[in-house]
Amino acid sequence: MNDVEGTIARIAAADDLPALDVVRVEALGKSGWVTGLLKTLGGMTPEERQLRGPEFQRVRARLTDAIAQRREQLEAAELERKLATERIDLSLPAPEHSRGTVHPISQVMEELAEIFADLGFAVAEGPEIESDWYNFTALNFPPGHPARAMHDTFYLQRTDADGLPYVLRTHTSPVQIRAMQERGAPLRVIAPGRVYRSDSDATHTPMFHQIEGLVIDRAIHLGHLKWTLETFLKAFFERDDIAIRLRPSYFPFTEPSAEVDVGWSLEKGRRVVGGQQGWMEVLGSGMVHPKVIAAAGLDPDQWQGFAFGTGVDRLAMLKYGMDDLRAFFDGDIRWLKHYGFSALAVPTLSMGVGA
Amino acid sequence: MKFTLAWLKDHLQTDASPQEIAEKLTAIGLEVESVSNPAESLAPFRVAEVLTAEKHPRADKLQVLSVNAGAEFNDGGPLQVVCGAPNARAGMKGVFGPPGAYVPGSAMTLKVAAIRGVESNGMMCSVRELQLGEEHDGIIELPAEAPVGQSFAAYAGLDDPLFDIAVTPNRPDCLGVRGIARDLAAAGVGTLVERPIAPVSGGFAQPLAIATEEDSGCEAFAGRLIRGVRNRPSPEWLQRRLTAVGLRPISALVDVTNFFSVDRARPLHVYDAAKLVGRIIARRGRAGERFLALNDKEYEVVSDDCVIADDRRVLGLGGVIGGADTGVGDGTADVLLECAWFDPASIGATGRRHGVGTDARARFERGVDPLAMGEMVEAATAMILELCGGEASDVTLATSSRWAAVTAERHVELRPARVNELAGLDLPLSEQHAILHRLGFAVEPGGIVPPGWRPDIDGEADLVEEIARIHGYDRVPSTPLPRDPGVTRPTATAAQRLERRLRRAAAASGLDEAITWSFVSEAEAAGFGDAQWTLANPLSEEMKVMRPSLLPGLLAAARRNLDRGAASVRLFEIGRRYLHDAERPTAAVLLVGEAGVRNWQAGKARPFTPFDAKAEALALLEAASAPVGNLQTFADAGPTWHPGRSATLRLGPKTVVAAFGELHPRLARQFDVPEGTTQAAEIYLEAIPAARATARGRPAFTPPALQPVSRDFAFLVPPELAAETLVRAVRGADKALITGARLFDRYQPEGGELSLAVEVTLQPVERTLTEAEIQAVSDRIVAAATKLGARLRS
């Protein structure tokens, strides 16, 4: 029993795991002295055993704990030593990931889809190579109509079923006809997509993007058009001080027709949408012409509505500050990384439609 | 359409400022593009008198003038001015530009300068220097009574704001000043001035035979001979009017026709009657007929053209352009005045066919007032008599059988509620009618009768627009669109969702989205399947055919990026291919250059390999929820690709969902991109099966209770055996137990056999597998591989 304090001291003095194990075996091993003590209990009288038993167990427990504690200390020290040899320079660069981008046109189209979904508009589509009928005649530009000259049209060499050359659609308005034909009325759709005009200069490209909006119902009027455009522009530009101005104009497929100006103001030397320092034209619109409704197979005495169209590229430029349309179609990765959007910047109503 | 304020005031009595007029014009649909005042740019220029003119001591063609330009300059004392004009002389009055004045015609600012050693304190100006015309033979000469020191612009009546408005194709009447004035008056800016036209009685019978042929495109031709005229330059007021709106004064007779074109949107034509032979007829052109037009160009007419001809020849394209050799000139004594009406569609077609864009065409093509023919003949006659003298004949009017229909009274229904229903404006009927009345419409029991100058009005909606625009679009109340109850429902179609997911997935995997032209050159298209759609009128050879693939556009973009020093280009585009039968939605990926830059761990840069393209294709297909596990790889994707390093991915043997691999070296050379490291993929979105619509709930989660077992198999295989075939065979050896088979090693020693190693995962379901069971599966695996010519490596 006198060995207890000595053994404790030796445990504390063990400076590695093997040394500690030697002490453990001497005390608690099969032939250890503590084991020996416990074995003597068998030859004792019950009274004696009752007296000595707990005492021997306490000795064993005390030594076991001391060994475990020391083992933990030695193991921790051992780990420290090992870790000290494993240092690396974490200022070295990590493997690089290239970050991709979403094109501003795509981003803006998704923003528009999001906003208009909330107003109940679905997204409709149509071909870019159109027949003369869908692009013009059905929209009340009969052959020879002077308004056809307002569109610098690309013609294709192949002719359509009417014997007229196919055209590259000059606007997204043919989708109005297709949507009415395919979906009937009532109807609320937007139709974004590529359109083409034979025009190329600093502010025009032969290919650009438009978005068309169409509402057909029984009691839709110009006031609804005004509200819809105001509401959309406020949501898109994320400002409440959006002012719009409807000006009478002429499009063959709407009557009454209106061009829509939005107010701008100067901020840090740049024209931004909002306020009323000046006006710029952003949209064409109007009440769908009865002939157009009839051409699409609906009864214009029952159905009426409004349509509007605007340039997606231009909306993108006004919102995000690009100033050169041609750069949109160049594929310059420096430009794409500068003006493009993160894959995660998905426009949603709850997270916002701007990024 | 250009007009000046003074011209407008001929028809509109108003005190409104130019700014107020401009705002109202825009508000009623006559969009003002600019309002300018020539007086502003000419403000510094003064009326001046040349006091003396001496020869320049050192230059033969120059003179040294002393000029009095009024009290403002040199306290009214003489100014020394060097002048090169031959007409500069003592005692004349002219226009003086002081130092500091900007000379618009020569785009320079005057300053005191020595000219050949003699100081000059300004300049005496020519017509061209002040942008008042083309003349530059000498300096402007003003009448002796012109007051020295006065603003030249004020003296010359140039202080007259010039409006330039965009007139939409539906408003032929607003190609005339009176039409614009009428609209302004209707909208409350002043009062329309009544300008009654008094008929001129004919002094003799019109001697020329005049006819219109049926279906010629000319429905009416009014002719009047005025004999004994003297065709001299127009009076100054008329010249000034025409010049101000950008027209060149020619002679009184021609200027009269141009005046009515601008004033009343009424084109007229004048012929020198002495040059006409026999009968004047409006008819269709005949093969081989040609004429020299007033623009000095010769036109060969076709049978769809409406021409005016005499017995000998074509005189001109009716309503489009007249002929040179029957035009009026200095010696014209007898003039035939033509006031005709042409079918707008025929005019437009002829104008487009011959590429002639005259003021006459612009008006006839939109529709000239057929009811005003008589009035316009009288007004023009009166002005010719006033300016040129002479005596007028009776009027001969030749018409076609259609003329009655053209001039028939039109009635358009207007239900009183429609203005509110369509425009959202609640206006009393009296106000609706008042607006229409001010615009010249008549309200009759049978409906609204549009005036002759409004051929565009053919339906109720047109009347609603008239009422709404004059009342003011700004007064239309903004009205919320009715909204369905409940939360907004999704609107995107399956195809739209697919594109949106692909786009985000591609950007997330490090690709930049490009949008490239839909048209490419024929040469660029050639390597990607034949272009099926060729533009008839391309802007250039570079943009001639609709792309059969997205790759040429991306390759050209990659080339531009490499030229700018990019080491690695990862682009994608989602757009359409234009095939013979349809426009096919497609996603394309292009990888050029370095896949990984050189770095401290891996060493040198790693170029893109076909497997990078495969990885992108599979990632995108996975994002598209395509059954990627069922895809099969078929070698050789076609002539676009390197024959040994490309493949298609198919679902079943026929449905090709993607092609990928290394670009064919021939195309790499053509597009000047690196051979061997240019990798691409095209995914055909329509080939991706639509995800089956299922309930949102997923099946219960039932993880296997037992641990899976993994075993490796290495096979020696025939060199042509595709790894995918081996893995598929292994995978299929026991459909119940084998849940995975993955190729993890490929080894072929120099000259030795190809070895492929597959890791197979076995998933016991009910109880732990015994060694015997594992052996049985292994045997089946080996047997399946053996069928492909493989044998287990010992």
Interface residues (C-beta under 8 A of the other chain):
Chain A: L92 P93 P95 E96 H97 S98 R99 G100 T101 V102 H103 I105 S106 E110 A113 F116 A117 D118 L119 G120 F121 A122 V123 E125 P127 E128 I129 G144 H145 P146 A147 A149 M150 F154 Y155 L156 Q157 R158 P165 Y166 L168 R194 Y196 S198 S200 P206 M207 V215 D217 A219 I220 H221 L222 G223 H224 K226 W227 T228 E230 T231 R245 L246 R247 P248 S249 Y250 E255 P256 S257 A258 E259 M287 H289 P290 K291 Q304 F328 F329 D330 G331 D332 I333 R334 L336 K337 G340 F341 S342 A343 L344 V346 L349
Chain B: T26 A27 I28 G29 E31 T168 P169 N170 R171 P344 A345 G348 A349 R352 E365 R366 N420 E421 L422 A423 G424 L425 G459 E460 A461 D462 V464 E465 A468 R469 Y473 D474 V476 P477 S478 T479 P480 L481 P482 R483 D484 T488 P490 T491 A492 T493 A495 Q496 R500 R503 R504 A505 A506 A507 A508 S509 G510 L511 D512 E513 A514 I515 T516 W517 S518 F519 W533 T534 L535 A536 N537 P538 L539 M543 M546 G553 L554 A556 A557 A558 R560 N561 R564 A566 S568 V569 R570 L571 F572 I574 G575 R576 Y578 A582 E583 G596 V597 N599 W600 Q601
